[in-house]
Amino acid sequence: MNELKPCPFCVGKIKKVISPMMNTVMFVCDKCGADVCFYGAEHDPKATKAWNRRVKE
Ligand SMILES: [Zn+2]
């Protein structure tokens, strides 16, 4: 469940961050600083599924 695919831009490591303002799940790249969240899938487990579906292997 916690397994996240790497950044689609730089293949860096992705970490999951819960936004303190909105309490939504964001995915942030350690390397290039990209941050992504999904409208309609802002919370786990949907958010993680949306991320992994978005990133093609
Ligand atoms: Zn990146």
N, CA, C, O and the ligand as a Tripos MOL2 file, in Angstrom:
@<TRIPOS>MOLECULE
protein
  229   227    58     0     0
PROTEIN
NO_CHARGES

@<TRIPOS>ATOM
      1 N           0.8330   -1.2150    0.0000 N.3       1 MET1
      2 CA          0.0000    0.0000    0.0000 C.3       1 MET1
      3 C           0.8630    1.2600    0.0000 C.2       1 MET1
      4 O           0.5190    2.2600   -0.6300 O.2       1 MET1
      5 N           1.9930    1.2000    0.7170 N.am      2 ASN2
      6 CA          2.8530    2.3860    0.7810 C.3       2 ASN2
      7 C           3.8400    2.4630   -0.3650 C.2       2 ASN2
      8 O           4.6370    3.3980   -0.4430 O.2       2 ASN2
      9 N           3.7900    1.5100   -1.2320 N.am      3 GLU3
     10 CA          4.7440    1.4940   -2.3250 C.3       3 GLU3
     11 C           4.3410    2.5070   -3.3890 C.2       3 GLU3
     12 O           3.2450    2.4290   -3.9460 O.2       3 GLU3
     13 N           5.2220    3.4480   -3.6680 N.am      4 LEU4
     14 CA          4.9360    4.4990   -4.6380 C.3       4 LEU4
     15 C           5.8890    4.3860   -5.8140 C.2       4 LEU4
     16 O           7.0820    4.1330   -5.6490 O.2       4 LEU4
     17 N           5.3460    4.5750   -6.9830 N.am      5 LYS5
     18 CA          6.2070    4.5770   -8.1610 C.3       5 LYS5
     19 C           7.0350    5.8540   -8.1880 C.2       5 LYS5
     20 O           6.6330    6.8740   -7.6270 O.2       5 LYS5
     21 N           8.1950    5.7950   -8.8440 N.am      6 PRO6
     22 CA          9.0860    6.9640   -8.8600 C.3       6 PRO6
     23 C           8.5120    8.1230   -9.6650 C.2       6 PRO6
     24 O           7.5410    7.9770  -10.4060 O.2       6 PRO6
     25 N           9.1470    9.2730   -9.4920 N.am      7 CYS7
     26 CA          8.7480   10.4910  -10.2000 C.3       7 CYS7
     27 C           8.7380   10.2640  -11.7130 C.2       7 CYS7
     28 O           9.6990    9.7290  -12.2660 O.2       7 CYS7
     29 N           7.6570   10.6690  -12.3820 N.am      8 PRO8
     30 CA          7.5990   10.5030  -13.8350 C.3       8 PRO8
     31 C           8.5010   11.4750  -14.5910 C.2       8 PRO8
     32 O           8.7460   11.3010  -15.7850 O.2       8 PRO8
     33 N           8.9930   12.4940  -13.8970 N.am      9 PHE9
     34 CA          9.8070   13.5280  -14.5650 C.3       9 PHE9
     35 C          11.2890   13.2240  -14.4600 C.2       9 PHE9
     36 O          12.0290   13.3680  -15.4340 O.2       9 PHE9
     37 N          11.7300   12.7990  -13.2630 N.am     10 CYS10
     38 CA         13.1760   12.6330  -13.0640 C.3      10 CYS10
     39 C          13.5140   11.2670  -12.4790 C.2      10 CYS10
     40 O          14.6840   10.9770  -12.2260 O.2      10 CYS10
     41 N          12.4900   10.4130  -12.2580 N.am     11 VAL11
     42 CA         12.6620    9.0870  -11.6760 C.3      11 VAL11
     43 C          13.2410    9.1730  -10.2580 C.2      11 VAL11
     44 O          13.8550    8.2280   -9.7650 O.2      11 VAL11
     45 N          13.0310   10.3260   -9.6190 N.am     12 GLY12
     46 CA         13.4530   10.4890   -8.2280 C.3      12 GLY12
     47 C          12.4880    9.8090   -7.2850 C.2      12 GLY12
     48 O          11.4530    9.2790   -7.6900 O.2      12 GLY12
     49 N          12.8560    9.8390   -6.0120 N.am     13 LYS13
     50 CA         12.0490    9.1910   -4.9910 C.3      13 LYS13
     51 C          10.8690   10.0880   -4.6070 C.2      13 LYS13
     52 O          11.0240   11.2880   -4.3850 O.2      13 LYS13
     53 N           9.7060    9.4800   -4.5350 N.am     14 ILE14
     54 CA          8.4870   10.2130   -4.2000 C.3      14 ILE14
     55 C           8.1500    9.9940   -2.7310 C.2      14 ILE14
     56 O           8.2300    8.8760   -2.2220 O.2      14 ILE14
     57 N           7.7730   11.0720   -2.0610 N.am     15 LYS15
     58 CA          7.2560   10.8970   -0.7110 C.3      15 LYS15
     59 C           5.8420   11.4300   -0.6350 C.2      15 LYS15
     60 O           5.4470   12.3440   -1.3590 O.2      15 LYS15
     61 N           5.1000   10.8230    0.2660 N.am     16 LYS16
     62 CA          3.7110   11.1960    0.4350 C.3      16 LYS16
     63 C           3.6110   12.2140    1.5560 C.2      16 LYS16
     64 O           4.1590   12.0160    2.6400 O.2      16 LYS16
     65 N           2.9150   13.2940    1.2890 N.am     17 VAL17
     66 CA          2.7870   14.3700    2.2740 C.3      17 VAL17
     67 C           1.3020   14.6550    2.4800 C.2      17 VAL17
     68 O           0.5470   14.7820    1.5160 O.2      17 VAL17
     69 N           0.8950   14.7520    3.7270 N.am     18 ILE18
     70 CA         -0.4770   15.1700    3.9980 C.3      18 ILE18
     71 C          -0.4740   16.6770    4.1890 C.2      18 ILE18
     72 O           0.1850   17.2010    5.0870 O.2      18 ILE18
     73 N          -1.2120   17.3600    3.3400 N.am     19 SER19
     74 CA         -1.2920   18.8100    3.4400 C.3      19 SER19
     75 C          -1.9710   19.2160    4.7440 C.2      19 SER19
     76 O          -3.0940   18.7880    5.0140 O.2      19 SER19
     77 N          -1.2950   20.0460    5.5640 N.am     20 PRO20
     78 CA         -1.8810   20.4460    6.8450 C.3      20 PRO20
     79 C          -3.0810   21.3790    6.6690 C.2      20 PRO20
     80 O          -3.9480   21.4590    7.5390 O.2      20 PRO20
     81 N          -3.1210   22.0710    5.5520 N.am     21 MET21
     82 CA         -4.2190   22.9990    5.3020 C.3      21 MET21
     83 C          -5.4900   22.2650    4.8990 C.2      21 MET21
     84 O          -6.5670   22.4970    5.4470 O.2      21 MET21
     85 N          -5.3360   21.3870    3.9410 N.am     22 MET22
     86 CA         -6.5060   20.7640    3.3230 C.3      22 MET22
     87 C          -6.7160   19.3260    3.7880 C.2      22 MET22
     88 O          -7.7610   18.7260    3.5380 O.2      22 MET22
     89 N          -5.7000   18.7810    4.4720 N.am     23 ASN23
     90 CA         -5.7520   17.3800    4.8880 C.3      23 ASN23
     91 C          -5.8720   16.4320    3.6980 C.2      23 ASN23
     92 O          -6.4940   15.3720    3.7760 O.2      23 ASN23
     93 N          -5.2600   16.8470    2.6030 N.am     24 THR24
     94 CA         -5.2780   16.0160    1.4060 C.3      24 THR24
     95 C          -3.8940   15.4080    1.1780 C.2      24 THR24
     96 O          -2.8920   15.9020    1.6960 O.2      24 THR24
     97 N          -3.8570   14.3480    0.4100 N.am     25 VAL25
     98 CA         -2.6030   13.6530    0.1360 C.3      25 VAL25
     99 C          -1.9270   14.2840   -1.0750 C.2      25 VAL25
    100 O          -2.5360   14.4670   -2.1290 O.2      25 VAL25
    101 N          -0.6430   14.6100   -0.8940 N.am     26 MET26
    102 CA          0.1450   15.1270   -2.0100 C.3      26 MET26
    103 C           1.3610   14.2280   -2.1900 C.2      26 MET26
    104 O           1.8500   13.6190   -1.2380 O.2      26 MET26
    105 N           1.8340   14.1580   -3.4190 N.am     27 PHE27
    106 CA          3.0290   13.3830   -3.7240 C.3      27 PHE27
    107 C           4.1140   14.3510   -4.1480 C.2      27 PHE27
    108 O           3.9500   15.1040   -5.1080 O.2      27 PHE27
    109 N           5.2320   14.3270   -3.4200 N.am     28 VAL28
    110 CA          6.2930   15.2960   -3.6390 C.3      28 VAL28
    111 C           7.5740   14.5590   -3.9930 C.2      28 VAL28
    112 O           7.9460   13.5800   -3.3460 O.2      28 VAL28
    113 N           8.2420   15.0480   -5.0340 N.am     29 CYS29
    114 CA          9.5020   14.4580   -5.4540 C.3      29 CYS29
    115 C          10.6520   15.0920   -4.6820 C.2      29 CYS29
    116 O          10.7590   16.3170   -4.6140 O.2      29 CYS29
    117 N          11.5130   14.2560   -4.1000 N.am     30 ASP30
    118 CA         12.6820   14.7370   -3.3540 C.3      30 ASP30
    119 C          13.6770   15.4380   -4.2620 C.2      30 ASP30
    120 O          14.3950   16.3380   -3.8270 O.2      30 ASP30
    121 N          13.7200   15.0270   -5.5200 N.am     31 LYS31
    122 CA         14.7970   15.4410   -6.4120 C.3      31 LYS31
    123 C          14.4420   16.7100   -7.1860 C.2      31 LYS31
    124 O          15.1870   17.6880   -7.1400 O.2      31 LYS31
    125 N          13.3100   16.7040   -7.8960 N.am     32 CYS32
    126 CA         12.9930   17.8540   -8.7440 C.3      32 CYS32
    127 C          11.9180   18.7500   -8.1280 C.2      32 CYS32
    128 O          11.6200   19.8190   -8.6620 O.2      32 CYS32
    129 N          11.3370   18.3190   -7.0080 N.am     33 GLY33
    130 CA         10.3910   19.1770   -6.2980 C.3      33 GLY33
    131 C           8.9920   19.1960   -6.8850 C.2      33 GLY33
    132 O           8.1570   20.0020   -6.4730 O.2      33 GLY33
    133 N           8.7260   18.3190   -7.8430 N.am     34 ALA34
    134 CA          7.3740   18.2490   -8.3990 C.3      34 ALA34
    135 C           6.3970   17.8590   -7.3010 C.2      34 ALA34
    136 O           6.6990   17.0110   -6.4610 O.2      34 ALA34
    137 N           5.2410   18.4730   -7.3100 N.am     35 ASP35
    138 CA          4.2100   18.0300   -6.3700 C.3      35 ASP35
    139 C           2.8820   17.8490   -7.0910 C.2      35 ASP35
    140 O           2.4850   18.6490   -7.9380 O.2      35 ASP35
    141 N           2.2280   16.7850   -6.7240 N.am     36 VAL36
    142 CA          1.0260   16.3650   -7.4370 C.3      36 VAL36
    143 C          -0.0460   15.9920   -6.4240 C.2      36 VAL36
    144 O           0.2300   15.3120   -5.4350 O.2      36 VAL36
    145 N          -1.2630   16.4370   -6.6760 N.am     37 CYS37
    146 CA         -2.3950   15.8770   -5.9500 C.3      37 CYS37
    147 C          -3.5110   15.6170   -6.9560 C.2      37 CYS37
    148 O          -3.4860   16.1230   -8.0780 O.2      37 CYS37
    149 N          -4.4700   14.8360   -6.5440 N.am     38 PHE38
    150 CA         -5.5120   14.3870   -7.4680 C.3      38 PHE38
    151 C          -6.8660   14.8630   -6.9920 C.2      38 PHE38
    152 O          -7.2990   14.5490   -5.8830 O.2      38 PHE38
    153 N          -7.5260   15.6220   -7.8400 N.am     39 TYR39
    154 CA         -8.8810   16.0280   -7.5110 C.3      39 TYR39
    155 C          -9.8120   14.8360   -7.6750 C.2      39 TYR39
    156 O          -9.7900   14.1430   -8.6920 O.2      39 TYR39
    157 N         -10.6130   14.6150   -6.6730 N.am     40 GLY40
    158 CA        -11.4920   13.4490   -6.6790 C.3      40 GLY40
    159 C         -10.8500   12.2230   -6.0580 C.2      40 GLY40
    160 O         -11.5180   11.2160   -5.8220 O.2      40 GLY40
    161 N          -9.5280   12.3090   -5.7870 N.am     41 ALA41
    162 CA         -8.8280   11.2020   -5.1200 C.3      41 ALA41
    163 C          -7.7990   11.7930   -4.1710 C.2      41 ALA41
    164 O          -6.6180   11.4510   -4.2190 O.2      41 ALA41
    165 N          -8.2690   12.6870   -3.3070 N.am     42 GLU42
    166 CA         -7.3410   13.4280   -2.4440 C.3      42 GLU42
    167 C          -6.9160   12.6360   -1.2180 C.2      42 GLU42
    168 O          -5.9920   13.0340   -0.5080 O.2      42 GLU42
    169 N          -7.5800   11.5250   -0.9670 N.am     43 HIS43
    170 CA         -7.2970   10.7810    0.2540 C.3      43 HIS43
    171 C          -6.9390    9.3430   -0.0670 C.2      43 HIS43
    172 O          -7.3540    8.7840   -1.0830 O.2      43 HIS43
    173 N          -6.1420    8.7540    0.8420 N.am     44 ASP44
    174 CA         -5.8130    7.3330    0.6990 C.3      44 ASP44
    175 C          -7.0140    6.4700    1.0450 C.2      44 ASP44
    176 O          -7.8430    6.8890    1.8530 O.2      44 ASP44
    177 N          -7.1430    5.2710    0.4610 N.am     45 PRO45
    178 CA         -6.1750    4.6700   -0.4620 C.3      45 PRO45
    179 C          -6.3320    5.1200   -1.9160 C.2      45 PRO45
    180 O          -5.5360    4.7450   -2.7770 O.2      45 PRO45
    181 N          -7.3460    5.9130   -2.1790 N.am     46 LYS46
    182 CA         -7.5770    6.3320   -3.5640 C.3      46 LYS46
    183 C          -6.4100    7.1210   -4.1360 C.2      46 LYS46
    184 O          -6.0600    6.9650   -5.3060 O.2      46 LYS46
    185 N          -5.8050    7.9740   -3.3030 N.am     47 ALA47
    186 CA         -4.7350    8.8440   -3.7770 C.3      47 ALA47
    187 C          -3.5310    8.0240   -4.2470 C.2      47 ALA47
    188 O          -2.9640    8.2840   -5.3080 O.2      47 ALA47
    189 N          -3.1550    7.0400   -3.4450 N.am     48 THR48
    190 CA         -2.0110    6.2050   -3.8150 C.3      48 THR48
    191 C          -2.3050    5.4200   -5.0860 C.2      48 THR48
    192 O          -1.4400    5.2690   -5.9480 O.2      48 THR48
    193 N          -3.5280    4.9260   -5.1920 N.am     49 LYS49
    194 CA         -3.9060    4.2050   -6.4070 C.3      49 LYS49
    195 C          -3.8490    5.1260   -7.6170 C.2      49 LYS49
    196 O          -3.3760    4.7350   -8.6840 O.2      49 LYS49
    197 N          -4.3310    6.3500   -7.4450 N.am     50 ALA50
    198 CA         -4.3320    7.3090   -8.5520 C.3      50 ALA50
    199 C          -2.9100    7.6130   -8.9880 C.2      50 ALA50
    200 O          -2.6200    7.6980  -10.1820 O.2      50 ALA50
    201 N          -2.0190    7.7760   -8.0060 N.am     51 TRP51
    202 CA         -0.6120    8.0410   -8.3340 C.3      51 TRP51
    203 C          -0.0160    6.8890   -9.1340 C.2      51 TRP51
    204 O           0.5780    7.0970  -10.1910 O.2      51 TRP51
    205 N          -0.1810    5.6840   -8.6230 N.am     52 ASN52
    206 CA          0.4450    4.5280   -9.2680 C.3      52 ASN52
    207 C          -0.1720    4.2580  -10.6420 C.2      52 ASN52
    208 O           0.4940    3.7190  -11.5260 O.2      52 ASN52
    209 N          -1.4240    4.6260  -10.8170 N.am     53 ARG53
    210 CA         -2.0460    4.4360  -12.1110 C.3      53 ARG53
    211 C          -1.5190    5.4730  -13.1160 C.2      53 ARG53
    212 O          -1.3700    5.2010  -14.3070 O.2      53 ARG53
    213 N          -1.2430    6.6770  -12.5810 N.am     54 ARG54
    214 CA         -0.8130    7.7710  -13.4440 C.3      54 ARG54
    215 C           0.5970    7.5370  -13.9920 C.2      54 ARG54
    216 O           0.8990    7.8520  -15.1430 O.2      54 ARG54
    217 N           1.4540    6.9710  -13.1220 N.am     55 VAL55
    218 CA          2.8400    6.7560  -13.5200 C.3      55 VAL55
    219 C           2.9580    5.4260  -14.2350 C.2      55 VAL55
    220 O           2.7240    4.3680  -13.6510 O.2      55 VAL55
    221 N           3.3140    5.4900  -15.4750 N.am     56 LYS56
    222 CA          3.4770    4.2530  -16.2310 C.3      56 LYS56
    223 C           4.8670    3.6650  -16.0050 C.2      56 LYS56
    224 O           5.8540    4.3950  -15.9150 O.2      56 LYS56
    225 N           4.9300    2.3620  -15.9150 N.am     57 GLU57
    226 CA          6.2160    1.7250  -15.6420 C.3      57 GLU57
    227 C           7.0730    1.6600  -16.8890 C.2      57 GLU57
    228 O           8.1940    1.1530  -16.8420 O.2      57 GLU57
    229 ZN         11.1660   14.3670   -9.8390 Zn       58 ZN58
@<TRIPOS>BOND
     1     1     2 1
     2     2     3 1
     3     3     4 2
     4     3     5 am
     5     5     6 1
     6     6     7 1
     7     7     8 2
     8     7     9 am
     9     9    10 1
    10    10    11 1
    11    11    12 2
    12    11    13 am
    13    13    14 1
    14    14    15 1
    15    15    16 2
    16    15    17 am
    17    17    18 1
    18    18    19 1
    19    19    20 2
    20    19    21 am
    21    21    22 1
    22    22    23 1
    23    23    24 2
    24    23    25 am
    25    25    26 1
    26    26    27 1
    27    27    28 2
    28    27    29 am
    29    29    30 1
    30    30    31 1
    31    31    32 2
    32    31    33 am
    33    33    34 1
    34    34    35 1
    35    35    36 2
    36    35    37 am
    37    37    38 1
    38    38    39 1
    39    39    40 2
    40    39    41 am
    41    41    42 1
    42    42    43 1
    43    43    44 2
    44    43    45 am
    45    45    46 1
    46    46    47 1
    47    47    48 2
    48    47    49 am
    49    49    50 1
    50    50    51 1
    51    51    52 2
    52    51    53 am
    53    53    54 1
    54    54    55 1
    55    55    56 2
    56    55    57 am
    57    57    58 1
    58    58    59 1
    59    59    60 2
    60    59    61 am
    61    61    62 1
    62    62    63 1
    63    63    64 2
    64    63    65 am
    65    65    66 1
    66    66    67 1
    67    67    68 2
    68    67    69 am
    69    69    70 1
    70    70    71 1
    71    71    72 2
    72    71    73 am
    73    73    74 1
    74    74    75 1
    75    75    76 2
    76    75    77 am
    77    77    78 1
    78    78    79 1
    79    79    80 2
    80    79    81 am
    81    81    82 1
    82    82    83 1
    83    83    84 2
    84    83    85 am
    85    85    86 1
    86    86    87 1
    87    87    88 2
    88    87    89 am
    89    89    90 1
    90    90    91 1
    91    91    92 2
    92    91    93 am
    93    93    94 1
    94    94    95 1
    95    95    96 2
    96    95    97 am
    97    97    98 1
    98    98    99 1
    99    99   100 2
   100    99   101 am
   101   101   102 1
   102   102   103 1
   103   103   104 2
   104   103   105 am
   105   105   106 1
   106   106   107 1
   107   107   108 2
   108   107   109 am
   109   109   110 1
   110   110   111 1
   111   111   112 2
   112   111   113 am
   113   113   114 1
   114   114   115 1
   115   115   116 2
   116   115   117 am
   117   117   118 1
   118   118   119 1
   119   119   120 2
   120   119   121 am
   121   121   122 1
   122   122   123 1
   123   123   124 2
   124   123   125 am
   125   125   126 1
   126   126   127 1
   127   127   128 2
   128   127   129 am
   129   129   130 1
   130   130   131 1
   131   131   132 2
   132   131   133 am
   133   133   134 1
   134   134   135 1
   135   135   136 2
   136   135   137 am
   137   137   138 1
   138   138   139 1
   139   139   140 2
   140   139   141 am
   141   141   142 1
   142   142   143 1
   143   143   144 2
   144   143   145 am
   145   145   146 1
   146   146   147 1
   147   147   148 2
   148   147   149 am
   149   149   150 1
   150   150   151 1
   151   151   152 2
   152   151   153 am
   153   153   154 1
   154   154   155 1
   155   155   156 2
   156   155   157 am
   157   157   158 1
   158   158   159 1
   159   159   160 2
   160   159   161 am
   161   161   162 1
   162   162   163 1
   163   163   164 2
   164   163   165 am
   165   165   166 1
   166   166   167 1
   167   167   168 2
   168   167   169 am
   169   169   170 1
   170   170   171 1
   171   171   172 2
   172   171   173 am
   173   173   174 1
   174   174   175 1
   175   175   176 2
   176   175   177 am
   177   177   178 1
   178   178   179 1
   179   179   180 2
   180   179   181 am
   181   181   182 1
   182   182   183 1
   183   183   184 2
   184   183   185 am
   185   185   186 1
   186   186   187 1
   187   187   188 2
   188   187   189 am
   189   189   190 1
   190   190   191 1
   191   191   192 2
   192   191   193 am
   193   193   194 1
   194   194   195 1
   195   195   196 2
   196   195   197 am
   197   197   198 1
   198   198   199 1
   199   199   200 2
   200   199   201 am
   201   201   202 1
   202   202   203 1
   203   203   204 2
   204   203   205 am
   205   205   206 1
   206   206   207 1
   207   207   208 2
   208   207   209 am
   209   209   210 1
   210   210   211 1
   211   211   212 2
   212   211   213 am
   213   213   214 1
   214   214   215 1
   215   215   216 2
   216   215   217 am
   217   217   218 1
   218   218   219 1
   219   219   220 2
   220   219   221 am
   221   221   222 1
   222   222   223 1
   223   223   224 2
   224   223   225 am
   225   225   226 1
   226   226   227 1
   227   227   228 2
@<TRIPOS>SUBSTRUCTURE
     1 MET1         2 RESIDUE 1 A MET
     2 ASN2         6 RESIDUE 1 A ASN
     3 GLU3        10 RESIDUE 1 A GLU
     4 LEU4        14 RESIDUE 1 A LEU
     5 LYS5        18 RESIDUE 1 A LYS
     6 PRO6        22 RESIDUE 1 A PRO
     7 CYS7        26 RESIDUE 1 A CYS
     8 PRO8        30 RESIDUE 1 A PRO
     9 PHE9        34 RESIDUE 1 A PHE
    10 CYS10       38 RESIDUE 1 A CYS
    11 VAL11       42 RESIDUE 1 A VAL
    12 GLY12       46 RESIDUE 1 A GLY
    13 LYS13       50 RESIDUE 1 A LYS
    14 ILE14       54 RESIDUE 1 A ILE
    15 LYS15       58 RESIDUE 1 A LYS
    16 LYS16       62 RESIDUE 1 A LYS
    17 VAL17       66 RESIDUE 1 A VAL
    18 ILE18       70 RESIDUE 1 A ILE
    19 SER19       74 RESIDUE 1 A SER
    20 PRO20       78 RESIDUE 1 A PRO
    21 MET21       82 RESIDUE 1 A MET
    22 MET22       86 RESIDUE 1 A MET
    23 ASN23       90 RESIDUE 1 A ASN
    24 THR24       94 RESIDUE 1 A THR
    25 VAL25       98 RESIDUE 1 A VAL
    26 MET26      102 RESIDUE 1 A MET
    27 PHE27      106 RESIDUE 1 A PHE
    28 VAL28      110 RESIDUE 1 A VAL
    29 CYS29      114 RESIDUE 1 A CYS
    30 ASP30      118 RESIDUE 1 A ASP
    31 LYS31      122 RESIDUE 1 A LYS
    32 CYS32      126 RESIDUE 1 A CYS
    33 GLY33      130 RESIDUE 1 A GLY
    34 ALA34      134 RESIDUE 1 A ALA
    35 ASP35      138 RESIDUE 1 A ASP
    36 VAL36      142 RESIDUE 1 A VAL
    37 CYS37      146 RESIDUE 1 A CYS
    38 PHE38      150 RESIDUE 1 A PHE
    39 TYR39      154 RESIDUE 1 A TYR
    40 GLY40      158 RESIDUE 1 A GLY
    41 ALA41      162 RESIDUE 1 A ALA
    42 GLU42      166 RESIDUE 1 A GLU
    43 HIS43      170 RESIDUE 1 A HIS
    44 ASP44      174 RESIDUE 1 A ASP
    45 PRO45      178 RESIDUE 1 A PRO
    46 LYS46      182 RESIDUE 1 A LYS
    47 ALA47      186 RESIDUE 1 A ALA
    48 THR48      190 RESIDUE 1 A THR
    49 LYS49      194 RESIDUE 1 A LYS
    50 ALA50      198 RESIDUE 1 A ALA
    51 TRP51      202 RESIDUE 1 A TRP
    52 ASN52      206 RESIDUE 1 A ASN
    53 ARG53      210 RESIDUE 1 A ARG
    54 ARG54      214 RESIDUE 1 A ARG
    55 VAL55      218 RESIDUE 1 A VAL
    56 LYS56      222 RESIDUE 1 A LYS
    57 GLU57      226 RESIDUE 1 A GLU
    58 ZN58       229 GROUP 0 **** ****
